Amino acid sequence: MRHGKKVNHLGRTDSHRKAMLANMATSLIKHKRIITTLAKAKALRQYVEPLITKSKNDTTHSRRTVFAYLKDKDAVTLLFREISEKVANRPGGYTRIIKMENRLGDNAEMAFIELVDYNEVYGKTVQAEKKTTRRRGGAKKKATAEAAPVEEIVAAEEVAVEEVEATPAVEETPATEESSEEKKD
């Protein structure tokens, strides 16, 4: 039994699993998003998020520690230069896993894992939208709240129309008649 054992072995030996996760982490850092199975994506999240946290502190020791995991100099450089600047004020949760359709060949659950700060779709537009709730009584309150300002606007427009009608339009007519008489002479 697996009581208290939190590591998903993914059906591989220890050395094979570590090499696979290092390669996947390198690909994630270089490409910002990769498609893989759901189990591998969850294992990769546990593997790569501590490395991103370590990259916030740019010291020689943290670079060597991250290099021991990734084993790729370009990925370490990219992580410490570019990615650490984007995630500097984020307290955690650097990756996002989104489930996809199952794979056609073996019906495996597929997902893509991405770095959160590099996705433009889920960026500022989603945060600007108003969050709605599905409560029963909320629709009545919302309808009355929206109806009141509309009634005020309609009343204000009626007052403006009455003021326009009350202004004398007769002053303009004699001036145009005088100008037409001058043209005839």
Secondary structure, DSSP 8 states (H G I E B T S, - for coil): --TT-----TTS-HHHHHHHHHHHHHHHHHHSEEEEEHHHHHHHHHHHHHHHHHHTS--HHHHHHHHHHH--HHHHHHIIIIIHHHTTT--S--EEEEE----TTT---EEEEEEGGG-STTSHHHHHS------TTHHHHHHHHHHHHHHHHHHHHHHHHHHHHHS--TTHHHHHHHHHHHHH-
